[in-house]
Amino acid sequence: KKDNPLYEYEQQFKQLDKETLWMTNQGVKQDAWYVPAKEKTGKTVIVVHGFTSDKEAMSPYAWLFHDLGYNVLVPDNMAHGDSGGRIIGYGWNDRLNVIKWAELLVERNPSSQITLFGLSMGAATVMMASGEDNLPKQVVNIIEDCGYSSVWEELKYQAKEMYNLPAFPILYEVSAISKLRAGFSYGQASSVKQLQKNQLPVLFIHGDADDFVPTSMVYDNYKATQGESELYL
Protein backbone atom coordinates (compact mmCIF):
# COMPACT_ATOMS: atom_id res chain seq x y z
CA LYS A 1 0.00 0.00 0.00
CA LYS A 2 1.09 3.57 -0.59
CA ASP A 3 1.47 4.33 3.12
CA ASN A 4 3.96 1.47 3.52
CA PRO A 5 7.56 2.73 3.91
CA LEU A 6 8.65 0.14 1.32
CA TYR A 7 6.17 1.33 -1.34
CA GLU A 8 8.53 3.84 -2.94
CA TYR A 9 11.38 1.29 -3.10
CA GLU A 10 9.05 -1.20 -4.79
CA GLN A 11 7.93 1.36 -7.38
CA GLN A 12 11.52 2.34 -8.15
CA PHE A 13 12.56 -1.27 -8.73
CA LYS A 14 9.56 -1.94 -10.97
CA GLN A 15 10.84 0.73 -13.36
CA LEU A 16 14.23 -0.96 -13.84
CA ASP A 17 14.98 -3.20 -16.82
CA LYS A 18 15.28 -6.81 -15.68
CA GLU A 19 16.98 -9.70 -17.41
CA THR A 20 15.29 -13.05 -16.78
CA LEU A 21 17.77 -15.86 -16.15
CA TRP A 22 17.00 -19.58 -16.17
CA MET A 23 18.86 -22.63 -14.99
CA THR A 24 18.10 -26.25 -14.15
CA ASN A 25 19.26 -27.59 -10.80
CA GLN A 26 18.13 -30.66 -8.83
CA GLY A 27 16.14 -31.57 -11.94
CA VAL A 28 13.96 -28.45 -11.63
CA LYS A 29 13.89 -25.32 -13.79
CA GLN A 30 14.75 -22.21 -11.76
CA ASP A 31 13.95 -18.58 -12.57
CA ALA A 32 15.55 -15.29 -11.47
CA TRP A 33 15.68 -11.60 -12.29
CA TYR A 34 19.05 -9.95 -12.82
CA VAL A 35 19.57 -6.18 -12.69
CA PRO A 36 23.06 -4.77 -13.29
CA ALA A 37 24.33 -1.89 -11.18
CA LYS A 38 24.30 1.65 -12.58
CA GLU A 39 28.11 1.61 -12.63
CA LYS A 40 30.12 -1.47 -13.58
CA THR A 41 31.07 -3.43 -10.45
CA GLY A 42 31.80 -6.92 -9.17
CA LYS A 43 29.63 -6.35 -6.09
CA THR A 44 26.55 -8.54 -6.47
CA VAL A 45 23.80 -9.56 -4.07
CA ILE A 46 21.52 -12.59 -4.25
CA VAL A 47 18.19 -11.60 -2.65
CA VAL A 48 16.19 -14.63 -1.41
CA HIS A 49 12.47 -14.45 -0.60
CA GLY A 50 10.46 -16.17 2.13
CA PHE A 51 7.77 -18.85 2.45
CA THR A 52 4.98 -18.67 -0.20
CA SER A 53 6.46 -15.40 -1.50
CA ASP A 54 8.31 -14.72 -4.76
CA LYS A 55 10.98 -12.54 -6.36
CA GLU A 56 8.56 -9.70 -7.09
CA ALA A 57 7.77 -9.36 -3.37
CA MET A 58 11.49 -8.73 -2.78
CA SER A 59 11.48 -5.65 -5.02
CA PRO A 60 11.99 -3.16 -2.13
CA TYR A 61 15.07 -5.04 -0.91
CA ALA A 62 16.37 -5.44 -4.44
CA TRP A 63 16.05 -1.68 -4.95
CA LEU A 64 17.87 -0.98 -1.69
CA PHE A 65 20.91 -2.94 -2.87
CA HIS A 66 20.69 -1.52 -6.40
CA ASP A 67 20.68 1.98 -4.92
CA LEU A 68 23.81 1.03 -2.94
CA GLY A 69 25.58 0.19 -6.21
CA TYR A 70 25.16 -3.60 -6.37
CA ASN A 71 24.28 -5.91 -9.22
CA VAL A 72 21.14 -7.71 -8.02
CA LEU A 73 19.98 -11.29 -8.62
CA VAL A 74 16.51 -12.16 -7.28
CA PRO A 75 15.57 -15.85 -7.71
CA ASP A 76 12.27 -17.62 -7.22
CA ASN A 77 12.72 -20.53 -4.83
CA MET A 78 11.54 -24.00 -5.82
CA ALA A 79 7.72 -24.29 -6.02
CA HIS A 80 7.44 -20.48 -5.87
CA GLY A 81 6.85 -17.84 -8.53
CA ASP A 82 8.08 -18.88 -11.97
CA SER A 83 10.39 -21.64 -10.74
CA GLY A 84 9.40 -25.28 -11.09
CA GLY A 85 8.86 -27.89 -8.41
CA ARG A 86 5.92 -29.02 -6.29
CA ILE A 87 7.57 -29.29 -2.87
CA ILE A 88 8.59 -26.33 -0.72
CA GLY A 89 11.90 -27.25 0.91
CA TYR A 90 11.90 -24.66 3.76
CA GLY A 91 15.29 -23.42 2.54
CA TRP A 92 17.12 -26.73 2.75
CA ASN A 93 16.76 -27.68 -0.91
CA ASP A 94 16.98 -24.05 -1.99
CA ARG A 95 20.41 -23.66 -0.36
CA LEU A 96 21.77 -25.74 -3.25
CA ASN A 97 20.09 -23.45 -5.78
CA VAL A 98 21.63 -20.38 -4.12
CA ILE A 99 25.06 -22.00 -4.51
CA LYS A 100 24.31 -22.75 -8.17
CA TRP A 101 23.19 -19.16 -8.81
CA ALA A 102 26.42 -17.94 -7.19
CA GLU A 103 28.43 -20.23 -9.48
CA LEU A 104 26.65 -18.81 -12.52
CA LEU A 105 27.42 -15.26 -11.37
CA VAL A 106 31.09 -16.22 -11.02
CA GLU A 107 31.05 -17.64 -14.55
CA ARG A 108 29.87 -14.22 -15.73
CA ASN A 109 32.46 -12.38 -13.64
CA PRO A 110 35.22 -14.36 -11.87
CA SER A 111 36.10 -11.27 -9.80
CA SER A 112 32.60 -11.06 -8.30
CA GLN A 113 32.14 -10.22 -4.62
CA ILE A 114 28.84 -11.82 -3.70
CA THR A 115 26.57 -11.04 -0.74
CA LEU A 116 23.78 -13.44 0.23
CA PHE A 117 20.68 -11.72 1.66
CA GLY A 118 17.57 -13.58 2.76
CA LEU A 119 14.28 -12.80 4.49
CA SER A 120 12.54 -15.32 6.79
CA MET A 121 12.69 -18.67 4.94
CA GLY A 122 15.13 -16.96 2.59
CA ALA A 123 17.25 -16.05 5.61
CA ALA A 124 17.30 -19.70 6.66
CA THR A 125 18.23 -20.55 3.05
CA VAL A 126 21.35 -18.37 3.02
CA MET A 127 22.39 -19.55 6.49
CA MET A 128 21.99 -23.15 5.36
CA ALA A 129 24.09 -22.42 2.27
CA SER A 130 26.84 -20.97 4.46
CA GLY A 131 27.97 -24.38 5.71
CA GLU A 132 28.50 -26.01 2.31
CA ASP A 133 32.06 -26.69 1.11
CA ASN A 134 31.19 -25.87 -2.51
CA LEU A 135 29.96 -22.35 -1.77
CA PRO A 136 32.07 -20.24 -4.18
CA LYS A 137 34.93 -18.33 -2.56
CA GLN A 138 33.54 -15.21 -4.25
CA VAL A 139 30.73 -15.21 -1.66
CA VAL A 140 32.15 -12.75 0.85
CA ASN A 141 29.37 -12.13 3.40
CA ILE A 142 25.82 -12.94 4.45
CA ILE A 143 22.88 -10.91 5.75
CA GLU A 144 19.98 -12.84 7.28
CA ASP A 145 16.75 -11.18 8.37
CA CYS A 146 14.48 -13.16 10.78
CA GLY A 147 15.56 -16.67 9.80
CA TYR A 148 14.69 -19.71 11.90
CA SER A 149 17.21 -21.92 13.70
CA SER A 150 15.92 -25.13 12.10
CA VAL A 151 12.84 -26.32 10.24
CA TRP A 152 12.07 -28.67 13.15
CA GLU A 153 12.12 -25.89 15.77
CA GLU A 154 10.06 -23.53 13.60
CA LEU A 155 7.35 -26.08 12.83
CA LYS A 156 7.33 -27.30 16.44
CA TYR A 157 6.77 -23.68 17.51
CA GLN A 158 4.03 -23.11 14.91
CA ALA A 159 2.24 -26.37 15.76
CA LYS A 160 1.96 -25.17 19.34
CA GLU A 161 1.12 -21.52 18.53
CA MET A 162 -1.37 -22.10 15.69
CA TYR A 163 -2.98 -25.42 16.64
CA ASN A 164 -1.91 -26.09 20.25
CA LEU A 165 -0.43 -29.40 19.12
CA PRO A 166 2.60 -31.14 20.63
CA ALA A 167 5.48 -32.22 18.41
CA PHE A 168 4.72 -35.89 19.04
CA PRO A 169 3.41 -37.68 17.06
CA ILE A 170 2.45 -35.45 14.12
CA LEU A 171 5.73 -33.62 13.55
CA TYR A 172 7.70 -36.86 13.69
CA GLU A 173 5.36 -38.39 11.11
CA VAL A 174 5.45 -35.41 8.75
CA SER A 175 9.24 -35.18 9.05
CA ALA A 176 9.49 -38.84 8.02
CA ILE A 177 7.25 -38.14 5.02
CA SER A 178 9.49 -35.17 4.14
CA LYS A 179 12.51 -37.49 4.18
CA LEU A 180 10.79 -39.72 1.62
CA ARG A 181 9.26 -37.06 -0.62
CA ALA A 182 11.61 -34.06 -0.29
CA GLY A 183 14.85 -35.86 0.60
CA PHE A 184 15.42 -34.38 4.07
CA SER A 185 14.11 -34.60 7.62
CA TYR A 186 13.15 -31.46 9.52
CA GLY A 187 15.95 -31.91 12.06
CA GLN A 188 18.49 -32.19 9.26
CA ALA A 189 17.45 -28.79 7.87
CA SER A 190 19.24 -26.70 10.48
CA SER A 191 20.63 -23.18 10.19
CA VAL A 192 22.51 -23.70 13.47
CA LYS A 193 24.32 -26.83 12.27
CA GLN A 194 25.27 -25.14 9.00
CA LEU A 195 26.48 -21.96 10.71
CA GLN A 196 28.73 -24.07 12.92
CA LYS A 197 30.70 -24.75 9.72
CA ASN A 198 30.61 -21.14 8.48
CA GLN A 199 33.60 -18.77 8.50
CA LEU A 200 32.04 -15.89 6.55
CA PRO A 201 30.94 -12.60 8.18
CA VAL A 202 27.21 -12.60 8.97
CA LEU A 203 24.86 -9.78 9.93
CA PHE A 204 21.92 -11.16 11.93
CA ILE A 205 18.72 -9.04 11.91
CA HIS A 206 15.54 -9.84 13.85
CA GLY A 207 12.48 -8.07 15.18
CA ASP A 208 12.34 -8.05 18.98
CA ALA A 209 8.56 -8.63 18.89
CA ASP A 210 8.56 -11.31 16.18
CA ASP A 211 5.94 -13.93 17.05
CA PHE A 212 6.15 -15.91 13.80
CA VAL A 213 9.85 -16.73 13.86
CA PRO A 214 10.48 -16.16 17.58
CA THR A 215 13.23 -13.71 18.45
CA SER A 216 14.98 -16.33 20.59
CA MET A 217 16.06 -18.14 17.43
CA VAL A 218 18.37 -15.33 16.33
CA TYR A 219 20.48 -15.85 19.45
CA ASP A 220 20.91 -19.55 18.62
CA ASN A 221 22.01 -18.63 15.09
CA TYR A 222 24.27 -15.81 16.27
CA LYS A 223 26.06 -18.05 18.78
CA ALA A 224 26.51 -20.83 16.23
CA THR A 225 28.40 -18.96 13.50
CA GLN A 226 32.18 -19.26 13.45
CA GLY A 227 32.93 -16.12 11.45
CA GLU A 228 32.76 -12.43 12.28
CA SER A 229 29.22 -11.50 13.27
CA GLU A 230 26.95 -8.66 14.28
CA LEU A 231 23.45 -8.73 15.73
CA TYR A 232 20.83 -6.05 15.05
CA LEU A 233 17.49 -6.24 16.85
Secondary structure, DSSP 8 states (H G I E B T S, - for coil): -TTSTTHHHHHHHHTS--EEEEEEETTEEEEEEEE--SS--SEEEEEE--TT--GGGGHHHHHHHHHTT-EEEEE--TTSTTS--S---TTTTHHHHHHHHHHHHHHH-TT-EEEEEEETHHHHHHHHHTT-TTS-TTEEEEEEES--SBHHHHHHHHHHHHH---STTHHHHHHHHHHHHTS--TTTSBHHHHHTT--S-EEEE--TT-TTTTTHHHHHHHHH--S-EEEE-
